[in-house]
Every structure is written in structure tokens, then in C-alpha cells.
């Protein structure tokens, strides 16, 4: 992970890094495609949003706006 993070910080696009390390039809690309099919990005954004809100606590001033973004998960942080 540190190597990939360093490559991104040095300006390489994540898609180029992915293509460099994933063999077409191999396990890595198969796993990445499965995660994309499962909407991993939106799931991770919701996950991180909930963690962020839990860290802020129930009294933060933007809870009403954040709840709109979280949709069905808003009750978890209320």
C-alpha cells in the first residue's frame, strides 16, 4: 500500500497503477471488478461519512445536512 500511495503522490494516476499491477483476467482485476459491481465506492463513502459523523458527535452543527447525504444510515449517527 505504501508503494501505491507513493506512486499516486508522485503524480501517477490510480488507473495506470492498477493496469500495471493487474493481469487481465487475473485475480486482482477480478476482485476489483467485483468490488466495482458491488458499488464499493459509494459504500466506502457512506462508511467513512458515518465514521466521521460519529467522531464529531451528535451535537455538531451540520448533522441535518449530513443526514441527507447518508439517507437510510442517518439514524445511525442521530
Order of alpha helices (4+ residues) and beta strands (2+ residues): alpha-alpha-alpha-alpha-alpha-alpha
